[in-house]
Amino acid sequence: MTAFASHPALSSLRLISRRTQEHAGPCPFCGGDTRRSDRFRVWLQPGRERFWCRACNEKGPLSKDRK
């Protein structure tokens, strides 16, 4: 798991799919919405680690240098 994925703000993510290693939870960038706290998605498939927020559209690859 990358340093970004183990960030304290991401500790509330829940596993959505074991096959794709997709996790969902509140967005650490925009905070999300209290009614819809599942807008932030993280995929932890080896070699394809990435994130995306469906609310603020923040997205990109997970990398060790990202904090």
C-alpha positions as CSV (number, residue, x, y, z in Angstrom):
1,M,0.0,0.0,0.0
2,T,1.3,3.5,-0.8
3,A,2.0,6.3,1.6
4,F,-1.0,8.2,0.1
5,A,-3.3,5.3,0.6
6,S,-2.3,4.9,4.3
7,H,-2.9,8.6,5.0
8,P,-5.1,9.2,8.1
9,A,-7.7,11.0,6.0
10,L,-8.3,7.8,4.1
11,S,-8.8,5.6,7.1
12,S,-12.6,5.8,6.8
13,L,-12.6,4.2,3.3
14,R,-14.6,0.9,3.0
15,L,-13.9,-1.9,0.6
16,I,-16.5,-1.9,-2.3
17,S,-14.9,-4.6,-4.6
18,R,-12.3,-7.2,-3.7
19,R,-11.7,-8.0,-7.4
20,T,-10.8,-4.4,-8.3
21,Q,-9.6,-3.4,-4.8
22,E,-12.0,-0.4,-5.0
23,H,-12.6,1.6,-1.8
24,A,-15.1,4.4,-1.2
25,G,-15.5,7.1,1.4
26,P,-15.5,10.9,2.1
27,C,-13.1,13.0,-0.1
28,P,-10.0,14.3,1.7
29,F,-9.9,17.2,-0.8
30,C,-13.5,18.6,-0.8
31,G,-14.8,16.8,2.3
32,G,-17.8,15.5,0.4
33,D,-21.3,15.9,1.3
34,T,-22.8,14.7,4.6
35,R,-25.6,12.8,2.8
36,R,-23.2,11.2,0.2
37,S,-19.9,10.5,1.8
38,D,-19.1,7.8,-0.8
39,R,-18.0,10.1,-3.6
40,F,-14.3,9.5,-3.2
41,R,-13.0,6.3,-4.8
42,V,-9.6,4.6,-4.5
43,W,-8.4,1.6,-6.6
44,L,-5.5,-0.3,-5.1
45,Q,-4.9,-2.8,-7.9
46,P,-1.1,-3.4,-8.1
47,G,0.3,-1.3,-10.9
48,R,-2.9,0.6,-11.4
49,E,-3.3,2.5,-8.1
50,R,-5.5,5.6,-8.6
51,F,-8.1,7.9,-7.0
52,W,-11.1,9.9,-8.1
53,C,-13.7,12.1,-6.4
54,R,-17.0,12.2,-8.2
55,A,-17.9,15.5,-6.4
56,C,-14.9,17.8,-7.0
57,N,-13.4,15.7,-9.8
58,E,-9.9,15.5,-8.1
59,K,-8.2,12.5,-9.6
60,G,-4.9,10.9,-10.4
61,P,-2.5,8.1,-9.8
62,L,-1.5,7.2,-6.2
63,S,2.2,7.7,-5.7
64,K,4.6,7.7,-2.8
65,D,5.5,11.3,-3.3
66,R,1.9,12.6,-3.0
67,K,0.8,13.7,0.4
